[in-house]
Each structure stands twice: as C-alpha cells, then as structure tokens.
Amino acid sequence: MDSLDTLGRPLRDLRISVTDRCNFRCTYCMPKEVFGRDYRFLDRRELLTFEEIARVARVFVGLGTRKIRITGGEPLVRRELERLVEQLAMLDVDLTLTTNGSLLAGKAQTLADAGLRRVTVSLDALDDATFRALNDVEFPVDRVLEGIDAAVAAGLPVKVNAVVKRGVNEDQIVPMAAFFKARGQTLRFIEYMDVGHTNGWRLDEVLPAREIVAALDEAFGVEPVEASYRGEVAQRWRYRDGSGEVGVIASVTQPFCGDCTRGRLSAEGRLFTCLFAVRGTDLRALVRGGASDGELATAVTSIWTARGDRYSELRSAATADLPKVEMSYIGG
C-alpha cells in the first residue's frame, strides 16, 4: 500500500544529492560572490557514505519509490560515484543522473557499465561566450558536448535541460532546439526559478513557458503531447515534421505541485519534501544511531504522510524573499 501525503501524492521519486560542491559558478545557482573561497561546504565525514545512501534508497523503494535521480551540486565531482551507481542499480528502479557534463566524457562508460540507465545534462547555451558567462568559470561548450557524445557512445539516453533567463540567454532557444532536434535528443527549457536565497531572483527575469513555446512554434511548428505519467514535470511538445520532441518546465507560471511525487535526500542525509523547503529532517542520525530498516521506513512514512507542500502554487512576491534551501545543496 502506497503512503500518500495530505494531498494524495505518493512517494514515487527520490532525488539523491551526493555533494553540495560544484565546479561551475552559474550565476542563477551558485554565484561567485556567495560561493567563494571562504564558503564552508560540507566536510567529507558529514556526507552519507555510498553504503548509507544505498541503504536509505532501499527503504524508499520498499515504500513505493520507482525512480532515483543522482544529483548534486555536481555529482561527478564526488569520487568513485560509479560505486554508488553499482549499488543503486541492484534496486528495481529507473536510475538516472543529472550533471553539468563537464566531467562526463571521462565517466560515461564507467557509469553505464555500473548500471546507470539515463543521464540529463544541464546546458544553458550553445553560444560559447554566453555559456562561459553563465557558468562563470570560463568552461567551454565543446567540452560539455563531448560529454554528451560520450554518454551516447556508452549507450546512455541523454536529455538536455536549459534554464532560460530573460535578457541573458533567450536568444539561444531556437538555435538549441534546432541543434538537438537534428541530433534526435530531447531538449527541455526550464523557467528561471526562485530556488534558494542567493541568486537575486526576480519575476521579471522569468521568460514564461508560453513565450518559449511561441518561439518554438514560429521556428519549427509544434503541437502538445499528452503526459506519459502522473507527476511528469515537463510539458511535452512534438515537432510537426515528426522529428522528435521538446519540453518546457513551467514551474513558475504553470506550477505542477498537485502531482509532485518527489522526495529529496541531501548529501548529509536530510530529507526534504519540497524543492523550496526551508529545512529537512535528519535521517543520518537514525542511520548512524542504529535504527533498523523498519524504523527508517516508519520515520520516512511519518514525514511523507504529513506533507502538504505546494510552494509553487502559493508563490508570490512575498514568498520569493523567504529563506529556502539552496538548489546547489539539494539538487534541481
């Protein structure tokens, strides 16, 4: 029997952050002026070990979780991540990973061999100057594309996510769509969100999904596609020429909280029930305090069944300024 929250949503998806560190300093996520050399990241002993993560994940699967996504920070900066993938691949789940792609070229085959099923690459521009300005560490587009090619060569299906910020990279929408359309890879545009408290988010910097879709329709001709499962975050659009799909994630202008089935585990073992939460519940203390799997399951169930989160449906100018956990800490 599935555990349902107060709005009738099951716990289908678990996003696991394996690190709060990243080798990019994207201005909308980890701006340099905040995440500089003096910023205190988690110490290694604070992080859940791979064995601890796998144990917690097994408990979630017992409660009905069917999809696990490994995130960060940038997950590939955590050493020997393939060891965790190998352990999670033993569970009956759809195992995926989200990465900025910077280290993917050297890791894709190893991850595929360990049992990873799919990968999502974050890439916000094809224009090199724009991309370097966004990642703020002078990282070139070509090396991310090499990572995508390596994933494909390793047999890993790839989706590409692009955050669109008005006045910054909206001119990349049509070129990126054309590029990935020609490659037969799914591209998803994401509205710039008020995640965390350090990115200086303003509503007028959000390019609404309807404008993104209008640009795609004018350039290529698109038509809507039915969602493939409950809780799918992307609105799917089919190219009228039959050459594939493109997605738009409209979490600001068209929130989808009503179908949110995602729990989030931070790198040091705190369970968050919303991307926009202020605080999480410490599962690491239970894991390291000798709790049984049954006691862990009871704790997770009690947290989930009390859940009533629907931040995006309640978002306003007032809520945007409230303190929230950083996306670099909990994953997207």
Beta strands, then each sheet from edge to edge (+ up, - down):
strand 1: 13-17
strand 2: 67-71
strand 3: 94-99
strand 4: 118-122
strand 5: 158-164
strand 6: 186-191
strand 7: 222-225
strand 8: 235-239
strand 9: 245-249
strand 10: 262-265
strand 11: 270-272
strand 12: 281-282
sheet 1: 7+ 8- 9+ 6+ 5+ 4+ 3+ 2+ 1+ 10+ 11- 12+
end
